[in-house]
Amino acid sequence: MRILHLGKYFPPARGGMERFLGDLVAAQRAAGDEPAVLAHADPSSERIVDPPGILRCPVWLRLFFAPLSPLYVLWLRRAIRRFRPEILHIHMPNVSPFWALLLPSARRIPWVVQWQSDVEPSRFKLSLRLLYPYYRIFERALLERAEAIVVASPQYLDASAPLRPWRSKCRVIPLGIDPARLPEADAAKAAPYWKGGALRLLAAGRLTYYKGFDMLIRAVAPEPSLQLVIAGAGEEYPRLDRTIVRAGAVDRIRLVGGIDDATLHALMATCDAFCLPSVERTEAFGIVLLEAMRYGRALVASDLAGSGVTYVARQGQNAVLLPPGDTSAWREGLQSLAEHPRGLVLMGRLGRERCLHEFDIASVARRIRLLY
């Protein structure tokens, strides 16, 4: 089957949507399908040569994390002519696929929408609240046109207001990862980042407003039994750095920036627990949680109502769930883990087993193929 994926970005660009799309395309190829991708160009892709099935449209402007390209409609028409897809698989949120609504050649193809997350009119970002009503007009038109909508968890589907009118064509298929993309890690790469004695906590992701890293820093800082490494780049880096300095915790809390994958995997393999302290449903699933589970790590995550995070991180099984944004509750929960570390090993083992059983990208790709 010939599939054309419309993604925001594509690896080596970093991000959960991008890693999932990269793994899915590889799994579809391995199964004998013919997937192609139209995504946006980004700085990480400038130094690579893509195979014939990958197209990257130039970006003229980035507005509130959204790449904008007036030429996208021409690239989409060209991709449809070249690849002759039988399915258009649209990964949302992303503004560029709205051009497909105006393109006759695109409208003749069945659409499957991969609903990665709602666009949350965030209480932290006034700009999103102001612009979302205009985005929503096109979003509704795209969902109306779609034959099917894939949602990664029942929790997210139940809570999603944008999807409510189209529940009848929504299908729950979880995201997945390719375990082969996450090889056994070289623990020596992580050794310089950890200090002896204290419980080793790792967090990773784009340093942005909804991730809750500032709260996590405040929770860890007063506790000498805890240490924390935060990996990732983003606009919040200067503010988080100042928070660490003001807390007097530079010896136990480190911002290490956008490190390479091998070092990140080594940190995952050697931490005691992986933390995801996000404070909004913008954190819709958490591919990074699956990656930590692949390395047998226990999870400490926000108990986000209506988010797929609670589908991946199960309280009492492979995770401890704590109230989002509650510094005191996080401090107490992490301190308790430091006092009772044996439970972390069991949670990590259960998480790894579940990751390999439920979230292997090959089985996810088979379920998507049945939907096609």
N, C-alpha and C positions, 0 to 999 in steps of 0.2 A: 504494500500500500504506500502511496506517495502522500507525505504529510508536509505541509509548510507551517512551521512554528513562527509566530510573531512574538518575539521577546523584547523586553526592554534592553537588556544587555546579554552578552554570552561570554563564557569563560575565554580568557583568563580574568575577565572582570569578576570582582568579588561580590558576594552577596548570596543569600539563601535561594532567591529566585533563579539566579544565574547558575549556581551549582546544581540545583535540581534539573534545570533545562539541559545542562551539559550531560548529566548522567542519564536523563531520559532519552536524549538523542542517541547516545552510545548504545543504550539497551535496545532501542528500536532498530538500529542498524544490525546489531548482533542477532536480532530475531528475524532478519530478512526484509524488513521494511526499508523505505527510502525516505528518510526525514531530511528536510532542509530547514534552514533558519534564516530569517530576516531580523536583524537586531540593529542596535545603534552602535556606532563606533565610540570607543572610549580610549583614554591614554594607554591603558594596559594592552590594547590590541594593536597599537601602532608598530610594535616590534616583532609581530608574528606574521606568518603566511598562512592564511586559512585554506582548508580544503575546499573543493568546488561547491559543496553544499552549504557554505556559510557566507552570507552577505551582511555587510555592516554599513548602514546608511550614515553619512556624515551628519553631525549634530551642529546646528547653528547656535543654539542657546540652551542653557539649562535653567529652568525656573522651578524653584521649590522641589528639587530632586527629580523633576521631570525633564527628560531630553526632548527638545523641540526641533523638528526638521521639516521645513516646507517641501523638501524634495521627496519625502517619504512615499507619497502617492505614486511617484514615478518609479521608485525602487520596488514598490509592491507590485505594480503592473509588470515590471520586468521579471520579478521573481516568479509570478504566476505563469508567464509565458515560458520561462526557462524550465521550471520544475513540474509544470502541469499537475498541481496537487489535487488529490481527491478529497482531502480534508484540510481546512484552515484551522489550526490550533492556536488560539489567541490567549496570551498570558497577560493577565490583568492584576493590578492597575498599570496602565500605560496609555498615554494620550495618542500616540501615533496610530494605533490600529483603528481609530475613529475614521481615518481616511477610507477604510474598506467599505464604510457605509455608502460612499459616493462612487465606488468603482464597480462597474457592471461585471467585470470578470471575477471579482472577489465575491459578489453577491450570488453568483451561479454555483458557488462551492459551499457545501455544508460547513457550518462553523461550530467548533467546540471551544468554549471559553474555560480556561484554567483560572479559577477565581482564587488568587493567592491571598488577597485581603481586601476588606472594605477600605475606602479612603476615609479615614476618621477625621471629622471636623474638630481637630484637636483643641483642647482648652489651653494648650501650650503655644499654639501657632495661630495667631489671628489671621494670617494670610490664607491658611487652609480653610478657615471658616468662611472667609469672604468669597473665595473662588469656587468652593465645592458646588454651590447651586448651579453654576454654569457647566462645570464638568459633568454634573449629574444628568443633564439633558442628553448628552451624547452617550453616557454610560447606559442609560435606560434604553436608548435606541439599539445599542449593540447587544444588550441582553435580550431584547425582544427578538432580534434577528437570529440569535444563536439557536442551534438545534439542541444543544446540551450544555450544561454548566457543571464543571467539576469542582467540588469543594473538598478540602483536605480533612475535615473532621465534622462529626455531627454537632459538636458544641458550637463551632463557628457558624454552621448553617442555621442552627436554631436562633442565634442571636443577630443574624445579619439582616438589617432593615432593607438595604438595597436589593437583596435577593428574594425578599418576601413575595413579591408578585409572581415570581417565576419558580417557586418551590417545586412545581410538578416536573420541571425538566432539570432539576439539580440532582447530581449523583455524588455520593461521598466516596472518594478514593484518596487514601492518604498520600502524602509526598513520600519520597524514598531517597536512598543514597546507594551508591555503588561501593560496597566494602573494598573492592580492589583499588579504588581511588585513595583509600586511607590505609597505606601500608603500615607494617609494624614500625614503630617509631624508634629513632635513635635517642635514648634517654640522655646521652651525654650532651645533646644540644640544649636540653632544658636545665641542666645543672646550674649554670650561672644565674638563673632567674630565681632560684629558691634558696631560702635560708633554712638552716636546720631547726628542728623542734616544733615550730608553729604549723598548724593545719594549713595545707596548701590549697588555696582557692583560686580558680581561674574563671575569668569572664572574657568574652570575645564578641566583637561585632562593631558595626559602625558607631562612632561616638556621636550620637545624636540625641535629640530631646526626649524621646520616649523610652530609651533604653534603661533608665534608672541607675546609671553607674554612679551618679553623685550620691544617691542614697546608700548604695552598697559601700562606697568609700567611708561615709559617716558611720555605718554600722560596724565596719571592720576596724577603723582607726583606734578606738579606745581599748581594744582587746589584744593583749600581747600574745595570746594563744592562737591568733589568726594572722595569716599573711595572704596577700592578694596580688595577682598579676592580671592586668587588663590589656588585652591585645586588640588593636584596631586603630583606625584613623578617622578623623571627622572634625566637624566644626566645634565640638564641645571640648576638644583636647585642652586648650588653654585654661578653661574654667575648671576642668577636672584636676589639672595639675595644681592650680592655686588651692583647690579644696584639700588636696593631699598635703601641701606645704602648711596650710593653716592648721590642719589637724595634727601636725607634728609626727606624721607617720611615713616619712619618705624612706625609712629603713625597712618597712614591711609592706608597703603598697607601691606598686610600680606600674606606670604607663609605658608600654613597650612599643607603641605605634603599630604600623602595618607590617608585621613580620612575615617572613616567607612561610609557605605551607609546611615545610619540613619542621621548622621550629615550632609552629603552632601545634602540629600533631604530636611533637615530643612533649610539649606542655600539657596537652590533653592526656597523654599516656602516663604522665607522672604526677598530675594533681590529685588531691584527695577528693575533691568535689568540683563540679562545674556549675557556675551560677548564671542565671538569667533573670535579672531583677526588673524587667520591663514593666512600665506602668500604664500602657495603653494596649487596646486590641489591635493596634497597628502591628504588634508582635503576634502574628496570626497562627504560627505553627512552631517555627524554630528548627530549621534544618541543622543548625549548630548543635542542638540537643541530640539529634540522631548521631552526629559525628562523635560527640562525647560518649554516647552510649556504645558506639562501635569500639571505643577504647576501654570499655568497662568502668566508666566513671559514674558515680552517683550524681544526681542532679539536685540543685536547690533552685527553685523557680518561683516566680510570682503566681499566686492563685488568681489568675486573670479570668473573671467571669466572661463567658462567651468567646474565649480564645481556644485555639487548638493546642496551646501550650499544655493545658491540663489533660489533653488527650495523649500527648507524648510523655509528659512527666506525671506519673501516677503516684499520688500520695500513698505511702505505706508499701509501695512496690519497688519502684526504682528512683523515687524522688521524695523530697520534702518540699511542700508547698507553703509559702508564707504570704502574708497580706502585701499587696503591691504598695510601695511607697512608705511602708511603716518601718522606720529605722529601728525602733526599739524591738519590734518583733523579729526583724532580721538579725539583730545583734544577739538576741536571746537564742534564736534558732541555730545560728552558726556556732555560738559558744557551746550549746548542748552537743552539737556534732563533734566539736573538739574534745569534749569530755567523754564521748562514747563513740570512738572511731570505728569500732568493729562493724557497726551497722552499715557503714559506708561501703565496705567490701561486698556485703551481701546485696545491697542495692545496685552496685555496679555490675555484679554478675547477672542479676535478673534483667537489668537494662540491656546488657549486651545480647543475652539470649532473645529478648523481645525485638531488638533492633534487627537481628539477622533473620528472625522469623516473620515479622510483620512489615518491615520497612525496606526490604531488599528491592532495589530499583527494577530488577528483572520481573518480579511478581507484580509490582505497580504498573510496569509497562504492559504486561499481559492484560490487566484489568482495563487499562485505557484502550488497548486494541479491541477488546470486546465491545467497548462503548462506541468506538469508530464503526 
